[in-house]
Amino acid sequence: MITVSFPSRSRGKMVQAVRRASETSGLILCADDKAKKRFIELAAKLNLIIREPMTMEELKQQQVLNTNKEDNSMRKIEFRGKNLHYVVIEKEAYFDYSMIMTTVKKRIKAGKWIYGSLLLRGDKAFIEFAETVKAPDSRNDDEVVYFLVEVDPKTVGQYTGLKDSKDVKLFERDIVSYCVELPNGASGLTYRSLGRGVVVWADYKPAFGIDSKPTSSIKTALLPLRDRDDERNYVEVIGNLTDNPELLEVKQ
């Protein structure tokens, strides 16, 4: 954890702290909102990518939330995006007791889907993911190293927290085939709607749903997105807008 307290008498120490923060994957903790604002502004001036800092008060509130909620009841926050360039990344894991330094090298091809946490920097998007390095012996704990990869912003989508009827994760921008049960007005009856659509986020709800007419200029209400355990509704991922846009083409 990096702890930063602004204002500081030394600008050099401020710059040093921000540079350290750009190299860590841990929590960046600022004393208050003013310190947090100055920290972010300085990182922008130095053109450095950092995690969103937290204030002491925000950390306390987060700890309270974590205490009051069971881990299995919280939706996993995950994003995906396509890697822009071929990259080779090296990270080092140090095991104290054995005094061993292990180098982890990853080669990632352009166009590969990357899954993890989303970081935004101006008009650029990055996804960070973790990998566990096994300890060389029982005296050490396993170490976790983090990799940061630039992805195409147009391909970024968030995990909905739900899975389709075949236990596949449903992401924003997925193309799905569906059969959902909907109410038929005030009659109390229901009908089934079948077709293809795109998983999208609706700000006005706010919630994820299925856009049943993504290629139409006339927008309709989103269809509900159901979990795989709902037997009355069927949703299956058949592609996504990046790799398979042709799946939405209307056959003549």
C-alpha positions as CSV (number, residue, x, y, z in Angstrom):
1,M,0.0,0.0,0.0
2,I,1.3,3.5,-0.8
3,T,0.2,6.3,1.6
4,V,0.4,9.8,0.3
5,S,-0.3,13.0,2.2
6,F,-0.7,16.3,0.4
7,P,0.2,19.1,0.6
8,S,3.9,18.3,0.8
9,R,6.8,20.7,1.3
10,S,8.8,18.9,-1.3
11,R,7.6,18.7,-4.9
12,G,10.3,16.1,-5.5
13,K,8.8,13.8,-2.9
14,M,5.3,14.3,-4.5
15,V,6.7,13.3,-7.9
16,Q,8.5,10.4,-6.4
17,A,5.3,9.1,-4.7
18,V,3.3,9.4,-8.0
19,R,6.0,7.5,-9.9
20,R,6.0,4.8,-7.3
21,A,2.2,4.6,-7.6
22,S,2.5,4.1,-11.3
23,E,4.6,1.0,-10.7
24,T,2.5,-0.7,-8.1
25,S,-0.7,-2.7,-8.3
26,G,-1.6,-2.1,-4.7
27,L,-3.9,0.4,-3.0
28,I,-3.0,4.1,-3.3
29,L,-4.2,5.8,-0.1
30,C,-4.5,9.6,0.2
31,A,-5.2,11.5,3.4
32,D,-8.2,13.4,2.1
33,D,-10.1,14.5,-1.0
34,K,-7.7,17.4,-1.6
35,A,-4.7,15.1,-1.5
36,K,-6.5,12.7,-3.9
37,K,-7.2,15.5,-6.4
38,R,-3.6,16.8,-6.4
39,F,-2.3,13.2,-6.7
40,I,-4.5,12.6,-9.9
41,E,-3.5,16.0,-11.4
42,L,0.2,15.4,-10.9
43,A,-0.1,11.9,-12.5
44,A,-1.8,13.5,-15.5
45,K,1.0,16.1,-15.9
46,L,3.6,13.4,-15.7
47,N,1.6,11.2,-18.2
48,L,1.6,8.3,-15.8
49,I,-1.1,5.6,-15.5
50,I,-2.2,5.0,-11.9
51,R,-5.0,3.2,-10.1
52,E,-7.8,5.4,-8.8
53,P,-6.6,6.5,-5.3
54,M,-8.8,6.2,-2.2
55,T,-9.1,8.5,0.8
56,M,-8.9,7.3,4.4
57,E,-12.7,7.8,4.7
58,E,-13.4,5.9,1.5
59,L,-11.3,3.0,2.7
60,K,-13.2,2.9,6.0
61,Q,-16.5,2.8,4.1
62,Q,-15.3,0.0,1.8
63,Q,-14.1,-2.0,4.8
64,V,-17.6,-1.6,6.4
65,L,-19.2,-2.8,3.1
66,N,-16.9,-5.8,2.9
67,T,-17.7,-6.7,6.5
68,N,-21.5,-6.5,6.0
69,K,-21.6,-8.5,2.8
70,E,-20.8,-12.1,2.1
71,D,-18.2,-12.7,-0.6
72,N,-20.4,-15.1,-2.5
73,S,-23.2,-12.5,-2.7
74,M,-21.1,-9.8,-4.5
75,R,-21.0,-9.7,-8.2
76,K,-17.5,-10.0,-9.6
77,I,-16.4,-6.8,-11.4
78,E,-14.6,-7.9,-14.6
79,F,-13.9,-6.3,-18.0
80,R,-12.5,-7.6,-21.3
81,G,-11.0,-6.0,-24.3
82,K,-8.9,-6.9,-27.3
83,N,-5.1,-6.4,-27.1
84,L,-4.0,-3.7,-29.6
85,H,-0.3,-4.8,-30.2
86,Y,1.9,-7.7,-29.7
87,V,3.7,-7.2,-26.4
88,V,6.3,-8.9,-24.3
89,I,6.0,-8.2,-20.6
90,E,8.4,-9.2,-17.8
91,K,7.6,-9.1,-14.1
92,E,9.6,-10.2,-11.1
93,A,8.4,-12.1,-8.1
94,Y,10.7,-12.1,-5.0
95,F,10.5,-14.8,-2.3
96,D,12.0,-13.5,0.9
97,Y,12.9,-16.6,2.8
98,S,14.7,-18.3,0.0
99,M,16.0,-15.0,-1.4
100,I,15.0,-16.1,-4.9
101,M,13.9,-13.7,-7.7
102,T,11.8,-15.3,-10.3
103,T,11.1,-13.6,-13.7
104,V,7.7,-14.1,-15.3
105,K,7.6,-13.4,-19.0
106,K,4.4,-13.2,-21.0
107,R,4.0,-12.8,-24.8
108,I,0.6,-11.6,-25.8
109,K,-0.5,-11.6,-29.4
110,A,-2.3,-8.6,-31.0
111,G,-6.1,-9.3,-31.1
112,K,-6.1,-11.5,-28.0
113,W,-9.0,-11.0,-25.5
114,I,-7.7,-9.8,-22.2
115,Y,-9.8,-10.2,-19.0
116,G,-9.3,-8.2,-15.7
117,S,-9.7,-4.7,-14.2
118,L,-10.2,-1.7,-16.5
119,L,-8.0,1.4,-16.3
120,L,-8.7,4.5,-18.4
121,R,-6.2,7.1,-19.4
122,G,-7.6,9.8,-21.6
123,D,-8.8,8.1,-24.8
124,K,-6.8,4.9,-24.0
125,A,-7.9,1.8,-22.2
126,F,-5.9,-0.7,-20.3
127,I,-6.8,-4.0,-18.7
128,E,-4.8,-5.3,-15.7
129,F,-4.8,-9.0,-14.8
130,A,-3.0,-11.1,-12.2
131,E,-1.0,-14.3,-12.3
132,T,0.1,-16.4,-9.3
133,V,3.7,-17.5,-9.2
134,K,4.1,-20.7,-7.2
135,A,6.5,-20.5,-4.3
136,P,9.8,-22.5,-4.7
137,D,9.4,-24.2,-1.3
138,S,7.2,-24.4,1.8
139,R,8.9,-21.5,3.6
140,N,7.4,-19.0,1.1
141,D,3.9,-18.0,0.1
142,D,2.9,-17.9,-3.5
143,E,3.4,-14.4,-5.0
144,V,1.0,-12.5,-7.3
145,V,2.3,-10.4,-10.2
146,Y,0.2,-8.0,-12.3
147,F,0.3,-7.3,-16.0
148,L,-1.1,-4.2,-17.7
149,V,-2.1,-4.4,-21.4
150,E,-3.4,-1.7,-23.7
151,V,-6.6,-2.7,-25.4
152,D,-8.9,-1.3,-28.1
153,P,-11.4,0.9,-26.3
154,K,-14.1,0.1,-28.9
155,T,-13.9,-3.6,-27.8
156,V,-14.2,-3.1,-24.1
157,G,-17.2,-4.7,-22.3
158,Q,-18.1,-5.4,-18.7
159,Y,-19.1,-8.8,-17.2
160,T,-22.8,-8.7,-16.3
161,G,-22.5,-11.0,-13.4
162,L,-24.7,-13.6,-15.2
163,K,-24.1,-16.7,-17.3
164,D,-26.1,-18.0,-20.3
165,S,-27.9,-21.3,-20.5
166,K,-24.6,-23.1,-21.2
167,D,-22.8,-21.6,-18.3
168,V,-20.9,-19.1,-20.4
169,K,-20.3,-15.6,-18.9
170,L,-22.4,-12.9,-20.4
171,F,-20.4,-9.7,-21.3
172,E,-21.5,-6.4,-22.6
173,R,-21.4,-6.4,-26.4
174,D,-22.1,-10.1,-26.6
175,I,-24.5,-11.3,-29.3
176,V,-27.0,-13.7,-28.0
177,S,-29.9,-15.8,-29.2
178,Y,-32.8,-15.7,-26.7
179,C,-36.2,-16.9,-25.8
180,V,-37.6,-14.8,-23.0
181,E,-41.0,-14.8,-21.3
182,L,-42.7,-11.4,-21.2
183,P,-46.0,-10.0,-19.8
184,N,-48.8,-9.4,-22.3
185,G,-50.3,-6.1,-21.1
186,A,-52.9,-6.1,-18.4
187,S,-54.3,-9.5,-19.4
188,G,-52.0,-11.3,-16.9
189,L,-50.9,-13.7,-19.6
190,T,-47.4,-14.0,-21.0
191,Y,-45.9,-14.6,-24.4
192,R,-42.4,-15.7,-25.6
193,S,-40.1,-13.5,-27.6
194,L,-37.5,-15.2,-29.8
195,G,-34.6,-13.7,-31.7
196,R,-31.1,-12.4,-31.6
197,G,-29.8,-9.3,-29.8
198,V,-26.9,-7.6,-28.1
199,V,-26.1,-7.3,-24.4
200,V,-26.0,-3.6,-23.5
201,W,-26.0,-1.4,-20.4
202,A,-29.0,0.9,-20.0
203,D,-28.3,4.0,-18.0
204,Y,-32.0,4.8,-17.5
205,K,-32.7,1.5,-15.5
206,P,-29.7,1.1,-14.6
207,A,-29.2,-2.5,-15.6
208,F,-27.9,-4.8,-18.3
209,G,-30.4,-6.0,-20.9
210,I,-30.8,-7.4,-24.4
211,D,-31.2,-4.9,-27.3
212,S,-33.5,-6.9,-29.7
213,K,-33.1,-4.4,-32.5
214,P,-29.5,-3.2,-32.4
215,T,-29.3,-2.3,-36.1
216,S,-32.6,-0.4,-36.2
217,S,-32.9,3.4,-35.8
218,I,-36.1,2.8,-33.9
219,K,-35.2,1.9,-30.3
220,T,-37.4,-0.3,-28.2
221,A,-37.3,-1.3,-24.5
222,L,-34.6,-3.7,-23.6
223,L,-35.5,-7.3,-22.9
224,P,-34.6,-8.7,-19.5
225,L,-31.3,-10.5,-19.1
226,R,-31.9,-13.6,-17.0
227,D,-29.5,-15.9,-15.2
228,R,-29.0,-19.5,-16.5
229,D,-31.1,-20.8,-13.5
230,D,-34.3,-19.2,-14.8
231,E,-35.9,-22.1,-16.6
232,R,-38.6,-19.9,-18.3
233,N,-35.9,-17.9,-20.2
234,Y,-33.2,-19.1,-22.6
235,V,-30.1,-17.0,-23.5
236,E,-27.1,-18.3,-25.3
237,V,-23.9,-16.4,-26.4
238,I,-23.3,-17.0,-30.1
239,G,-20.7,-14.3,-30.7
240,N,-19.9,-10.6,-30.1
241,L,-19.9,-7.3,-31.9
242,T,-16.2,-7.3,-32.4
243,D,-15.6,-10.8,-33.8
244,N,-19.0,-11.6,-35.3
245,P,-21.0,-8.5,-36.4
246,E,-22.4,-10.5,-39.4
247,L,-24.6,-12.5,-36.9
248,L,-26.9,-9.4,-36.7
249,E,-27.3,-9.0,-40.5
250,V,-30.9,-9.4,-41.7
251,K,-31.2,-12.1,-44.3
252,Q,-33.1,-11.1,-47.4
